[in-house]
Structure formats: C-alpha cells, structure tokens
C-alpha cells in the first residue's frame, strides 16, 4: 500500500483496526451508530483532532493509547 501512496495514489480503506486508524494520514469516522442510526460522517480529519472528540472511534483509540495496547 505504501508503494501506491509513494506513486501519488490515494488509498481508501474501511477498517476497524485501531493500529491502522492511528497510522492513517486522514480519517473519516462514520456513525454515530450502526444500521439505520449510522452512515453519517461524525468526524473527518487527523488523529490529533479525532482524539479531542467523543465519537465511538475516538473513545476506543483513547482507551487503547492511554490504558495500554492489548
């Protein structure tokens, strides 16, 4: 994937893996819930800004980062 990026391509991935999200250049967080209560953009931007929010993803990342990776 990094080779694709180095060649100037963009890569869009749907992922729940927190390590992957943390290492991403730009994050689009969808929610706020699943099913009919989801599908809306609840955040878009960089990891430093995401962790200042209270989306489910931000809460999980803060827990993961500050209480130890498991």
mmCIF file of the N, C-alpha and C atoms, coordinates in Angstrom:
data_MODEL
# 
_entry.id   MODEL 
# 
loop_
_atom_site.group_PDB 
_atom_site.id 
_atom_site.type_symbol 
_atom_site.label_atom_id 
_atom_site.label_alt_id 
_atom_site.label_comp_id 
_atom_site.label_asym_id 
_atom_site.label_entity_id 
_atom_site.label_seq_id 
_atom_site.pdbx_PDB_ins_code 
_atom_site.Cartn_x 
_atom_site.Cartn_y 
_atom_site.Cartn_z 
_atom_site.occupancy 
_atom_site.B_iso_or_equiv 
_atom_site.pdbx_formal_charge 
_atom_site.auth_seq_id 
_atom_site.auth_comp_id 
_atom_site.auth_asym_id 
_atom_site.auth_atom_id 
_atom_site.pdbx_PDB_model_num 
ATOM 1   N N  . UNK A 1 1  ? 0.821   -1.178 0.000  1.00 0.00 ? 1  UNK A N  1 
ATOM 2   C CA . UNK A 1 1  ? 0.000   0.000  0.000  1.00 0.00 ? 1  UNK A CA 1 
ATOM 3   C C  . UNK A 1 1  ? 0.875   1.256  0.000  1.00 0.00 ? 1  UNK A C  1 
ATOM 4   N N  . UNK A 1 2  ? 1.942   1.263  0.783  1.00 0.00 ? 2  UNK A N  1 
ATOM 5   C CA . UNK A 1 2  ? 2.818   2.448  0.825  1.00 0.00 ? 2  UNK A CA 1 
ATOM 6   C C  . UNK A 1 2  ? 3.402   2.749  -0.546 1.00 0.00 ? 2  UNK A C  1 
ATOM 7   N N  . UNK A 1 3  ? 3.669   1.696  -1.352 1.00 0.00 ? 3  UNK A N  1 
ATOM 8   C CA . UNK A 1 3  ? 4.178   1.918  -2.704 1.00 0.00 ? 3  UNK A CA 1 
ATOM 9   C C  . UNK A 1 3  ? 3.159   2.653  -3.557 1.00 0.00 ? 3  UNK A C  1 
ATOM 10  N N  . UNK A 1 4  ? 1.887   2.339  -3.381 1.00 0.00 ? 4  UNK A N  1 
ATOM 11  C CA . UNK A 1 4  ? 0.835   3.041  -4.122 1.00 0.00 ? 4  UNK A CA 1 
ATOM 12  C C  . UNK A 1 4  ? 0.806   4.519  -3.732 1.00 0.00 ? 4  UNK A C  1 
ATOM 13  N N  . UNK A 1 5  ? 0.946   4.788  -2.456 1.00 0.00 ? 5  UNK A N  1 
ATOM 14  C CA . UNK A 1 5  ? 0.931   6.167  -1.961 1.00 0.00 ? 5  UNK A CA 1 
ATOM 15  C C  . UNK A 1 5  ? 2.146   6.923  -2.472 1.00 0.00 ? 5  UNK A C  1 
ATOM 16  N N  . UNK A 1 6  ? 3.313   6.260  -2.460 1.00 0.00 ? 6  UNK A N  1 
ATOM 17  C CA . UNK A 1 6  ? 4.540   6.902  -2.952 1.00 0.00 ? 6  UNK A CA 1 
ATOM 18  C C  . UNK A 1 6  ? 4.422   7.286  -4.423 1.00 0.00 ? 6  UNK A C  1 
ATOM 19  N N  . UNK A 1 7  ? 3.606   6.558  -5.171 1.00 0.00 ? 7  UNK A N  1 
ATOM 20  C CA . UNK A 1 7  ? 3.408   6.855  -6.588 1.00 0.00 ? 7  UNK A CA 1 
ATOM 21  C C  . UNK A 1 7  ? 2.342   7.928  -6.807 1.00 0.00 ? 7  UNK A C  1 
ATOM 22  N N  . UNK A 1 8  ? 1.828   8.502  -5.704 1.00 0.00 ? 8  UNK A N  1 
ATOM 23  C CA . UNK A 1 8  ? 0.865   9.589  -5.809 1.00 0.00 ? 8  UNK A CA 1 
ATOM 24  C C  . UNK A 1 8  ? -0.589  9.177  -5.763 1.00 0.00 ? 8  UNK A C  1 
ATOM 25  N N  . UNK A 1 9  ? -0.848  7.913  -5.493 1.00 0.00 ? 9  UNK A N  1 
ATOM 26  C CA . UNK A 1 9  ? -2.221  7.424  -5.422 1.00 0.00 ? 9  UNK A CA 1 
ATOM 27  C C  . UNK A 1 9  ? -2.805  7.646  -4.036 1.00 0.00 ? 9  UNK A C  1 
ATOM 28  N N  . UNK A 1 10 ? -4.102  7.726  -3.969 1.00 0.00 ? 10 UNK A N  1 
ATOM 29  C CA . UNK A 1 10 ? -4.810  7.752  -2.692 1.00 0.00 ? 10 UNK A CA 1 
ATOM 30  C C  . UNK A 1 10 ? -5.345  6.351  -2.416 1.00 0.00 ? 10 UNK A C  1 
ATOM 31  N N  . UNK A 1 11 ? -5.404  5.996  -1.151 1.00 0.00 ? 11 UNK A N  1 
ATOM 32  C CA . UNK A 1 11 ? -5.923  4.691  -0.762 1.00 0.00 ? 11 UNK A CA 1 
ATOM 33  C C  . UNK A 1 11 ? -7.021  4.926  0.264  1.00 0.00 ? 11 UNK A C  1 
ATOM 34  N N  . UNK A 1 12 ? -8.188  4.386  -0.005 1.00 0.00 ? 12 UNK A N  1 
ATOM 35  C CA . UNK A 1 12 ? -9.311  4.489  0.930  1.00 0.00 ? 12 UNK A CA 1 
ATOM 36  C C  . UNK A 1 12 ? -9.589  3.084  1.460  1.00 0.00 ? 12 UNK A C  1 
ATOM 37  N N  . UNK A 1 13 ? -9.630  2.969  2.792  1.00 0.00 ? 13 UNK A N  1 
ATOM 38  C CA . UNK A 1 13 ? -9.809  1.671  3.428  1.00 0.00 ? 13 UNK A CA 1 
ATOM 39  C C  . UNK A 1 13 ? -10.899 1.794  4.483  1.00 0.00 ? 13 UNK A C  1 
ATOM 40  N N  . UNK A 1 14 ? -11.772 0.828  4.531  1.00 0.00 ? 14 UNK A N  1 
ATOM 41  C CA . UNK A 1 14 ? -12.746 0.738  5.622  1.00 0.00 ? 14 UNK A CA 1 
ATOM 42  C C  . UNK A 1 14 ? -12.148 -0.236 6.627  1.00 0.00 ? 14 UNK A C  1 
ATOM 43  N N  . UNK A 1 15 ? -11.879 0.281  7.835  1.00 0.00 ? 15 UNK A N  1 
ATOM 44  C CA . UNK A 1 15 ? -11.125 -0.532 8.789  1.00 0.00 ? 15 UNK A CA 1 
ATOM 45  C C  . UNK A 1 15 ? -11.540 -0.215 10.218 1.00 0.00 ? 15 UNK A C  1 
ATOM 46  N N  . UNK A 1 16 ? -11.517 -1.247 11.067 1.00 0.00 ? 16 UNK A N  1 
ATOM 47  C CA . UNK A 1 16 ? -11.790 -1.084 12.491 1.00 0.00 ? 16 UNK A CA 1 
ATOM 48  C C  . UNK A 1 16 ? -10.551 -1.300 13.342 1.00 0.00 ? 16 UNK A C  1 
ATOM 49  N N  . UNK A 1 17 ? -9.465  -1.734 12.738 1.00 0.00 ? 17 UNK A N  1 
ATOM 50  C CA . UNK A 1 17 ? -8.234  -1.993 13.473 1.00 0.00 ? 17 UNK A CA 1 
ATOM 51  C C  . UNK A 1 17 ? -7.649  -0.670 13.957 1.00 0.00 ? 17 UNK A C  1 
ATOM 52  N N  . UNK A 1 18 ? -7.518  -0.521 15.276 1.00 0.00 ? 18 UNK A N  1 
ATOM 53  C CA . UNK A 1 18 ? -7.079  0.748  15.851 1.00 0.00 ? 18 UNK A CA 1 
ATOM 54  C C  . UNK A 1 18 ? -5.665  1.121  15.456 1.00 0.00 ? 18 UNK A C  1 
ATOM 55  N N  . UNK A 1 19 ? -4.766  0.153  15.345 1.00 0.00 ? 19 UNK A N  1 
ATOM 56  C CA . UNK A 1 19 ? -3.402  0.460  14.896 1.00 0.00 ? 19 UNK A CA 1 
ATOM 57  C C  . UNK A 1 19 ? -3.423  1.059  13.494 1.00 0.00 ? 19 UNK A C  1 
ATOM 58  N N  . UNK A 1 20 ? -4.243  0.506  12.639 1.00 0.00 ? 20 UNK A N  1 
ATOM 59  C CA . UNK A 1 20 ? -4.359  1.003  11.264 1.00 0.00 ? 20 UNK A CA 1 
ATOM 60  C C  . UNK A 1 20 ? -4.913  2.426  11.265 1.00 0.00 ? 20 UNK A C  1 
ATOM 61  N N  . UNK A 1 21 ? -5.949  2.664  12.055 1.00 0.00 ? 21 UNK A N  1 
ATOM 62  C CA . UNK A 1 21 ? -6.562  4.001  12.126 1.00 0.00 ? 21 UNK A CA 1 
ATOM 63  C C  . UNK A 1 21 ? -5.558  5.015  12.659 1.00 0.00 ? 21 UNK A C  1 
ATOM 64  N N  . UNK A 1 22 ? -4.852  4.674  13.705 1.00 0.00 ? 22 UNK A N  1 
ATOM 65  C CA . UNK A 1 22 ? -3.877  5.575  14.321 1.00 0.00 ? 22 UNK A CA 1 
ATOM 66  C C  . UNK A 1 22 ? -2.786  5.969  13.327 1.00 0.00 ? 22 UNK A C  1 
ATOM 67  N N  . UNK A 1 23 ? -2.381  5.046  12.469 1.00 0.00 ? 23 UNK A N  1 
ATOM 68  C CA . UNK A 1 23 ? -1.318  5.305  11.496 1.00 0.00 ? 23 UNK A CA 1 
ATOM 69  C C  . UNK A 1 23 ? -1.812  5.964  10.213 1.00 0.00 ? 23 UNK A C  1 
ATOM 70  N N  . UNK A 1 24 ? -3.104  6.179  10.094 1.00 0.00 ? 24 UNK A N  1 
ATOM 71  C CA . UNK A 1 24 ? -3.658  6.767  8.866  1.00 0.00 ? 24 UNK A CA 1 
ATOM 72  C C  . UNK A 1 24 ? -3.339  8.251  8.763  1.00 0.00 ? 24 UNK A C  1 
ATOM 73  N N  . UNK A 1 25 ? -3.182  8.714  7.525  1.00 0.00 ? 25 UNK A N  1 
ATOM 74  C CA . UNK A 1 25 ? -2.908  10.129 7.283  1.00 0.00 ? 25 UNK A CA 1 
ATOM 75  C C  . UNK A 1 25 ? -4.148  10.982 7.500  1.00 0.00 ? 25 UNK A C  1 
ATOM 76  N N  . UNK A 1 26 ? -5.326  10.441 7.192  1.00 0.00 ? 26 UNK A N  1 
ATOM 77  C CA . UNK A 1 26 ? -6.568  11.195 7.280  1.00 0.00 ? 26 UNK A CA 1 
ATOM 78  C C  . UNK A 1 26 ? -7.668  10.206 7.624  1.00 0.00 ? 26 UNK A C  1 
ATOM 79  N N  . UNK A 1 27 ? -8.573  10.600 8.505  1.00 0.00 ? 27 UNK A N  1 
ATOM 80  C CA . UNK A 1 27 ? -9.602  9.688  8.996  1.00 0.00 ? 27 UNK A CA 1 
ATOM 81  C C  . UNK A 1 27 ? -10.987 10.264 8.719  1.00 0.00 ? 27 UNK A C  1 
ATOM 82  N N  . UNK A 1 28 ? -11.864 9.416  8.201  1.00 0.00 ? 28 UNK A N  1 
ATOM 83  C CA . UNK A 1 28 ? -13.282 9.757  8.082  1.00 0.00 ? 28 UNK A CA 1 
ATOM 84  C C  . UNK A 1 28 ? -14.013 8.761  8.964  1.00 0.00 ? 28 UNK A C  1 
ATOM 85  N N  . UNK A 1 29 ? -14.623 9.248  10.029 1.00 0.00 ? 29 UNK A N  1 
ATOM 86  C CA . UNK A 1 29 ? -15.310 8.402  11.010 1.00 0.00 ? 29 UNK A CA 1 
ATOM 87  C C  . UNK A 1 29 ? -16.798 8.448  10.709 1.00 0.00 ? 29 UNK A C  1 
ATOM 88  N N  . UNK A 1 30 ? -17.378 7.270  10.484 1.00 0.00 ? 30 UNK A N  1 
ATOM 89  C CA . UNK A 1 30 ? -18.801 7.165  10.165 1.00 0.00 ? 30 UNK A CA 1 
ATOM 90  C C  . UNK A 1 30 ? -19.568 6.696  11.391 1.00 0.00 ? 30 UNK A C  1 
ATOM 91  N N  . UNK A 1 31 ? -20.780 7.161  11.529 1.00 0.00 ? 31 UNK A N  1 
ATOM 92  C CA . UNK A 1 31 ? -21.592 6.750  12.675 1.00 0.00 ? 31 UNK A CA 1 
ATOM 93  C C  . UNK A 1 31 ? -22.884 7.526  12.704 1.00 0.00 ? 31 UNK A C  1 
ATOM 94  N N  . UNK A 1 32 ? -23.429 7.860  13.835 1.00 0.00 ? 32 UNK A N  1 
ATOM 95  C CA . UNK A 1 32 ? -22.857 7.634  15.153 1.00 0.00 ? 32 UNK A CA 1 
ATOM 96  C C  . UNK A 1 32 ? -23.029 6.201  15.647 1.00 0.00 ? 32 UNK A C  1 
ATOM 97  N N  . UNK A 1 33 ? -23.953 5.455  15.085 1.00 0.00 ? 33 UNK A N  1 
ATOM 98  C CA . UNK A 1 33 ? -24.164 4.054  15.452 1.00 0.00 ? 33 UNK A CA 1 
ATOM 99  C C  . UNK A 1 33 ? -24.149 3.220  14.180 1.00 0.00 ? 33 UNK A C  1 
ATOM 100 N N  . UNK A 1 34 ? -24.702 2.033  14.282 1.00 0.00 ? 34 UNK A N  1 
ATOM 101 C CA . UNK A 1 34 ? -24.767 1.139  13.126 1.00 0.00 ? 34 UNK A CA 1 
ATOM 102 C C  . UNK A 1 34 ? -26.177 1.128  12.540 1.00 0.00 ? 34 UNK A C  1 
ATOM 103 N N  . UNK A 1 35 ? -26.320 0.497  11.400 1.00 0.00 ? 35 UNK A N  1 
ATOM 104 C CA . UNK A 1 35 ? -27.627 0.334  10.781 1.00 0.00 ? 35 UNK A CA 1 
ATOM 105 C C  . UNK A 1 35 ? -28.278 1.655  10.434 1.00 0.00 ? 35 UNK A C  1 
ATOM 106 N N  . UNK A 1 36 ? -29.572 1.758  10.718 1.00 0.00 ? 36 UNK A N  1 
ATOM 107 C CA . UNK A 1 36 ? -30.314 2.971  10.350 1.00 0.00 ? 36 UNK A CA 1 
ATOM 108 C C  . UNK A 1 36 ? -29.832 4.198  11.128 1.00 0.00 ? 36 UNK A C  1 
ATOM 109 N N  . UNK A 1 37 ? -29.103 4.002  12.217 1.00 0.00 ? 37 UNK A N  1 
ATOM 110 C CA . UNK A 1 37 ? -28.584 5.121  13.007 1.00 0.00 ? 37 UNK A CA 1 
ATOM 111 C C  . UNK A 1 37 ? -27.135 5.468  12.637 1.00 0.00 ? 37 UNK A C  1 
ATOM 112 N N  . UNK A 1 38 ? -26.662 4.929  11.546 1.00 0.00 ? 38 UNK A N  1 
ATOM 113 C CA . UNK A 1 38 ? -25.288 5.172  11.118 1.00 0.00 ? 38 UNK A CA 1 
ATOM 114 C C  . UNK A 1 38 ? -25.244 5.802  9.741  1.00 0.00 ? 38 UNK A C  1 
ATOM 115 N N  . UNK A 1 39 ? -24.060 5.758  9.157  1.00 0.00 ? 39 UNK A N  1 
ATOM 116 C CA . UNK A 1 39 ? -23.906 6.237  7.795  1.00 0.00 ? 39 UNK A CA 1 
ATOM 117 C C  . UNK A 1 39 ? -23.673 7.724  7.649  1.00 0.00 ? 39 UNK A C  1 
ATOM 118 N N  . UNK A 1 40 ? -23.492 8.405  8.752  1.00 0.00 ? 40 UNK A N  1 
ATOM 119 C CA . UNK A 1 40 ? -23.226 9.842  8.704  1.00 0.00 ? 40 UNK A CA 1 
ATOM 120 C C  . UNK A 1 40 ? -21.762 10.086 9.062  1.00 0.00 ? 40 UNK A C  1 
ATOM 121 N N  . UNK A 1 41 ? -21.177 11.112 8.484  1.00 0.00 ? 41 UNK A N  1 
ATOM 122 C CA . UNK A 1 41 ? -19.811 11.468 8.852  1.00 0.00 ? 41 UNK A CA 1 
ATOM 123 C C  . UNK A 1 41 ? -19.865 12.197 10.184 1.00 0.00 ? 41 UNK A C  1 
ATOM 124 N N  . UNK A 1 42 ? -19.261 11.598 11.211 1.00 0.00 ? 42 UNK A N  1 
ATOM 125 C CA . UNK A 1 42 ? -19.242 12.213 12.538 1.00 0.00 ? 42 UNK A CA 1 
ATOM 126 C C  . UNK A 1 42 ? -17.926 12.916 12.808 1.00 0.00 ? 42 UNK A C  1 
ATOM 127 N N  . UNK A 1 43 ? -16.907 12.613 11.987 1.00 0.00 ? 43 UNK A N  1 
ATOM 128 C CA . UNK A 1 43 ? -15.615 13.298 12.091 1.00 0.00 ? 43 UNK A CA 1 
ATOM 129 C C  . UNK A 1 43 ? -14.855 13.074 10.801 1.00 0.00 ? 43 UNK A C  1 
ATOM 130 N N  . UNK A 1 44 ? -14.109 14.080 10.382 1.00 0.00 ? 44 UNK A N  1 
ATOM 131 C CA . UNK A 1 44 ? -13.113 13.882 9.334  1.00 0.00 ? 44 UNK A CA 1 
ATOM 132 C C  . UNK A 1 44 ? -11.934 14.790 9.630  1.00 0.00 ? 44 UNK A C  1 
ATOM 133 N N  . UNK A 1 45 ? -10.742 14.224 9.538  1.00 0.00 ? 45 UNK A N  1 
ATOM 134 C CA . UNK A 1 45 ? -9.541  14.984 9.845  1.00 0.00 ? 45 UNK A CA 1 
ATOM 135 C C  . UNK A 1 45 ? -8.412  14.083 10.294 1.00 0.00 ? 45 UNK A C  1 
ATOM 136 N N  . UNK A 1 46 ? -7.582  14.612 11.157 1.00 0.00 ? 46 UNK A N  1 
ATOM 137 C CA . UNK A 1 46 ? -6.353  13.957 11.580 1.00 0.00 ? 46 UNK A CA 1 
ATOM 138 C C  . UNK A 1 46 ? -6.501  13.363 12.975 1.00 0.00 ? 46 UNK A C  1 
ATOM 139 N N  . UNK A 1 47 ? -5.680  12.379 13.284 1.00 0.00 ? 47 UNK A N  1 
ATOM 140 C CA . UNK A 1 47 ? -5.766  11.657 14.554 1.00 0.00 ? 47 UNK A CA 1 
ATOM 141 C C  . UNK A 1 47 ? -5.689  12.592 15.762 1.00 0.00 ? 47 UNK A C  1 
ATOM 142 N N  . UNK A 1 48 ? -4.840  13.612 15.699 1.00 0.00 ? 48 UNK A N  1 
ATOM 143 C CA . UNK A 1 48 ? -4.720  14.547 16.828 1.00 0.00 ? 48 UNK A CA 1 
ATOM 144 C C  . UNK A 1 48 ? -6.022  15.281 17.107 1.00 0.00 ? 48 UNK A C  1 
ATOM 145 N N  . UNK A 1 49 ? -6.793  15.522 16.077 1.00 0.00 ? 49 UNK A N  1 
ATOM 146 C CA . UNK A 1 49 ? -8.086  16.181 16.250 1.00 0.00 ? 49 UNK A CA 1 
ATOM 147 C C  . UNK A 1 49 ? -9.166  15.171 16.631 1.00 0.00 ? 49 UNK A C  1 
ATOM 148 N N  . UNK A 1 50 ? -9.078  13.967 16.089 1.00 0.00 ? 50 UNK A N  1 
ATOM 149 C CA . UNK A 1 50 ? -10.066 12.936 16.410 1.00 0.00 ? 50 UNK A CA 1 
ATOM 150 C C  . UNK A 1 50 ? -10.095 12.657 17.904 1.00 0.00 ? 50 UNK A C  1 
ATOM 151 N N  . UNK A 1 51 ? -8.929  12.534 18.530 1.00 0.00 ? 51 UNK A N  1 
ATOM 152 C CA . UNK A 1 51 ? -8.910  12.168 19.950 1.00 0.00 ? 51 UNK A CA 1 
ATOM 153 C C  . UNK A 1 51 ? -9.405  13.294 20.863 1.00 0.00 ? 51 UNK A C  1 
ATOM 154 N N  . UNK A 1 52 ? -9.690  14.449 20.291 1.00 0.00 ? 52 UNK A N  1 
ATOM 155 C CA . UNK A 1 52 ? -10.297 15.535 21.065 1.00 0.00 ? 52 UNK A CA 1 
ATOM 156 C C  . UNK A 1 52 ? -11.817 15.437 21.050 1.00 0.00 ? 52 UNK A C  1 
ATOM 157 N N  . UNK A 1 53 ? -12.355 14.478 20.290 1.00 0.00 ? 53 UNK A N  1 
ATOM 158 C CA . UNK A 1 53 ? -13.805 14.319 20.185 1.00 0.00 ? 53 UNK A CA 1 
ATOM 159 C C  . UNK A 1 53 ? -14.268 13.159 21.061 1.00 0.00 ? 53 UNK A C  1 
ATOM 160 N N  . UNK A 1 54 ? -15.555 12.896 21.041 1.00 0.00 ? 54 UNK A N  1 
ATOM 161 C CA . UNK A 1 54 ? -16.116 11.794 21.813 1.00 0.00 ? 54 UNK A CA 1 
ATOM 162 C C  . UNK A 1 54 ? -16.870 10.812 20.930 1.00 0.00 ? 54 UNK A C  1 
ATOM 163 N N  . UNK A 1 55 ? -16.403 10.648 19.673 1.00 0.00 ? 55 UNK A N  1 
ATOM 164 C CA . UNK A 1 55 ? -17.016 9.617  18.837 1.00 0.00 ? 55 UNK A CA 1 
ATOM 165 C C  . UNK A 1 55 ? -16.626 8.258  19.407 1.00 0.00 ? 55 UNK A C  1 
ATOM 166 N N  . UNK A 1 56 ? -17.355 7.221  19.016 1.00 0.00 ? 56 UNK A N  1 
ATOM 167 C CA . UNK A 1 56 ? -17.023 5.880  19.496 1.00 0.00 ? 56 UNK A CA 1 
ATOM 168 C C  . UNK A 1 56 ? -15.589 5.511  19.124 1.00 0.00 ? 56 UNK A C  1 
ATOM 169 N N  . UNK A 1 57 ? -15.169 5.899  17.927 1.00 0.00 ? 57 UNK A N  1 
ATOM 170 C CA . UNK A 1 57 ? -13.806 5.609  17.493 1.00 0.00 ? 57 UNK A CA 1 
ATOM 171 C C  . UNK A 1 57 ? -12.799 6.343  18.361 1.00 0.00 ? 57 UNK A C  1 
ATOM 172 N N  . UNK A 1 58 ? -13.040 7.609  18.635 1.00 0.00 ? 58 UNK A N  1 
ATOM 173 C CA . UNK A 1 58 ? -12.128 8.397  19.469 1.00 0.00 ? 58 UNK A CA 1 
ATOM 174 C C  . UNK A 1 58 ? -12.028 7.809  20.874 1.00 0.00 ? 58 UNK A C  1 
ATOM 175 N N  . UNK A 1 59 ? -13.138 7.414  21.430 1.00 0.00 ? 59 UNK A N  1 
ATOM 176 C CA . UNK A 1 59 ? -13.149 6.827  22.770 1.00 0.00 ? 59 UNK A CA 1 
ATOM 177 C C  . UNK A 1 59 ? -12.323 5.536  22.781 1.00 0.00 ? 59 UNK A C  1 
ATOM 178 N N  . UNK A 1 60 ? -12.511 4.695  21.774 1.00 0.00 ? 60 UNK A N  1 
ATOM 179 C CA . UNK A 1 60 ? -11.758 3.439  21.696 1.00 0.00 ? 60 UNK A CA 1 
ATOM 180 C C  . UNK A 1 60 ? -10.263 3.701  21.527 1.00 0.00 ? 60 UNK A C  1 
ATOM 181 N N  . UNK A 1 61 ? -9.896  4.668  20.694 1.00 0.00 ? 61 UNK A N  1 
ATOM 182 C CA . UNK A 1 61 ? -8.482  4.985  20.482 1.00 0.00 ? 61 UNK A CA 1 
ATOM 183 C C  . UNK A 1 61 ? -7.853  5.536  21.756 1.00 0.00 ? 61 UNK A C  1 
ATOM 184 N N  . UNK A 1 62 ? -8.557  6.434  22.452 1.00 0.00 ? 62 UNK A N  1 
ATOM 185 C CA . UNK A 1 62 ? -8.018  6.976  23.704 1.00 0.00 ? 62 UNK A CA 1 
ATOM 186 C C  . UNK A 1 62 ? -7.805  5.866  24.731 1.00 0.00 ? 62 UNK A C  1 
ATOM 187 N N  . UNK A 1 63 ? -8.752  4.981  24.843 1.00 0.00 ? 63 UNK A N  1 
ATOM 188 C CA . UNK A 1 63 ? -8.631  3.836  25.759 1.00 0.00 ? 63 UNK A CA 1 
ATOM 189 C C  . UNK A 1 63 ? -7.414  2.990  25.374 1.00 0.00 ? 63 UNK A C  1 
ATOM 190 N N  . UNK A 1 64 ? -7.294  2.732  24.104 1.00 0.00 ? 64 UNK A N  1 
ATOM 191 C CA . UNK A 1 64 ? -6.194  1.920  23.567 1.00 0.00 ? 64 UNK A CA 1 
ATOM 192 C C  . UNK A 1 64 ? -4.836  2.577  23.796 1.00 0.00 ? 64 UNK A C  1 
ATOM 193 N N  . UNK A 1 65 ? -4.739  3.854  23.545 1.00 0.00 ? 65 UNK A N  1 
ATOM 194 C CA . UNK A 1 65 ? -3.474  4.558  23.681 1.00 0.00 ? 65 UNK A CA 1 
ATOM 195 C C  . UNK A 1 65 ? -3.077  4.825  25.125 1.00 0.00 ? 65 UNK A C  1 
ATOM 196 N N  . UNK A 1 66 ? -4.045  5.229  25.932 1.00 0.00 ? 66 UNK A N  1 
ATOM 197 C CA . UNK A 1 66 ? -3.725  5.704  27.285 1.00 0.00 ? 66 UNK A CA 1 
ATOM 198 C C  . UNK A 1 66 ? -3.805  4.619  28.349 1.00 0.00 ? 66 UNK A C  1 
ATOM 199 N N  . UNK A 1 67 ? -4.481  3.516  28.047 1.00 0.00 ? 67 UNK A N  1 
ATOM 200 C CA . UNK A 1 67 ? -4.588  2.438  29.040 1.00 0.00 ? 67 UNK A CA 1 
ATOM 201 C C  . UNK A 1 67 ? -3.848  1.188  28.590 1.00 0.00 ? 67 UNK A C  1 
ATOM 202 N N  . UNK A 1 68 ? -3.016  1.344  27.598 1.00 0.00 ? 68 UNK A N  1 
ATOM 203 C CA . UNK A 1 68 ? -2.174  0.233  27.141 1.00 0.00 ? 68 UNK A CA 1 
ATOM 204 C C  . UNK A 1 68 ? -2.764  -0.565 26.022 1.00 0.00 ? 68 UNK A C  1 
ATOM 205 N N  . UNK A 1 69 ? -1.939  -0.774 25.009 1.00 0.00 ? 69 UNK A N  1 
ATOM 206 C CA . UNK A 1 69 ? -2.348  -1.605 23.887 1.00 0.00 ? 69 UNK A CA 1 
ATOM 207 C C  . UNK A 1 69 ? -2.428  -3.047 24.363 1.00 0.00 ? 69 UNK A C  1 
ATOM 208 N N  . UNK A 1 70 ? -3.463  -3.730 23.921 1.00 0.00 ? 70 UNK A N  1 
ATOM 209 C CA . UNK A 1 70 ? -3.659  -5.116 24.360 1.00 0.00 ? 70 UNK A CA 1 
ATOM 210 C C  . UNK A 1 70 ? -3.356  -6.077 23.242 1.00 0.00 ? 70 UNK A C  1 
# 
